[in-house]
Amino acid sequence: MILNKIEVVTEHKILQIRELTDSGGYHRRVLTPDMTLAEDEYQDVKDKAEELWTDEVKASWATFQEEQRAKMEAE
């Protein structure tokens, strides 16, 4: 696969990755600020994550996740 596009979405700086497959289709995946990137991740993706995933963004993401879990448990 070949890296085709990196999109940054939401205030939590979630990375949406689009890769071009050998068959000409697309493979998509999402990376969140609480993830540890694989050693073989594309360097462009690593660079973007390092730039955007500040301690403040990571803390905000963690708080958001906790709030979502609390809402689900309350339902």
C-alpha positions as CSV (number, residue, x, y, z in Angstrom):
1,M,0.0,0.0,0.0
2,I,1.0,3.6,-0.6
3,L,0.1,6.5,1.6
4,N,-2.4,8.6,-0.3
5,K,-3.8,11.2,2.1
6,I,-3.6,12.3,5.8
7,E,-6.6,14.2,7.1
8,V,-6.8,15.9,10.5
9,V,-10.3,16.0,12.0
10,T,-11.8,17.3,15.2
11,E,-10.2,19.4,17.9
12,H,-8.6,16.1,19.1
13,K,-6.4,16.0,16.0
14,I,-7.6,12.5,14.9
15,L,-5.7,11.4,11.9
16,Q,-7.6,9.7,9.1
17,I,-5.2,7.8,6.8
18,R,-6.1,6.8,3.3
19,E,-3.8,4.3,1.5
20,L,-3.9,3.1,-2.1
21,T,-4.0,-0.6,-2.4
22,D,-2.2,-2.7,-5.0
23,S,-5.5,-3.4,-6.7
24,G,-6.2,0.4,-7.1
25,G,-8.7,0.6,-4.2
26,Y,-8.5,2.5,-0.9
27,H,-7.8,1.3,2.6
28,R,-8.7,3.7,5.4
29,R,-7.8,3.8,9.0
30,V,-8.0,6.2,12.0
31,L,-5.3,7.1,14.5
32,T,-6.2,8.7,17.8
33,P,-3.9,10.7,20.2
34,D,-3.8,7.8,22.7
35,M,-2.3,5.4,20.2
36,T,1.4,4.4,20.0
37,L,2.4,4.4,16.3
38,A,4.0,1.3,14.9
39,E,7.7,1.4,14.0
40,D,6.9,0.8,10.4
41,E,4.3,3.6,10.2
42,Y,4.8,6.1,7.3
43,Q,7.3,8.8,8.3
44,D,4.8,11.5,7.2
45,V,2.2,10.1,9.6
46,K,4.7,10.0,12.4
47,D,5.7,13.6,11.7
48,K,2.1,14.8,11.7
49,A,1.3,13.0,14.9
50,E,4.4,14.4,16.6
51,E,3.5,17.9,15.5
52,L,-0.2,17.7,16.5
53,W,-0.5,15.3,19.4
54,T,0.7,17.7,22.1
55,D,0.2,16.9,25.8
56,E,-2.8,19.2,25.8
57,V,-4.4,17.4,22.9
58,K,-3.7,14.0,24.5
59,A,-5.3,15.2,27.8
60,S,-8.3,16.6,26.0
61,W,-8.8,13.3,24.1
62,A,-8.5,11.3,27.4
63,T,-11.1,13.6,29.1
64,F,-13.4,13.2,26.1
65,Q,-13.1,9.4,26.1
66,E,-13.9,9.3,29.9
67,E,-17.0,11.5,29.3
68,Q,-18.2,9.2,26.6
69,R,-17.8,6.1,28.7
70,A,-19.7,7.8,31.6
71,K,-22.5,8.7,29.2
72,M,-22.7,5.2,27.9
73,E,-22.8,3.7,31.4
74,A,-25.5,6.2,32.4
75,E,-27.8,5.0,29.6
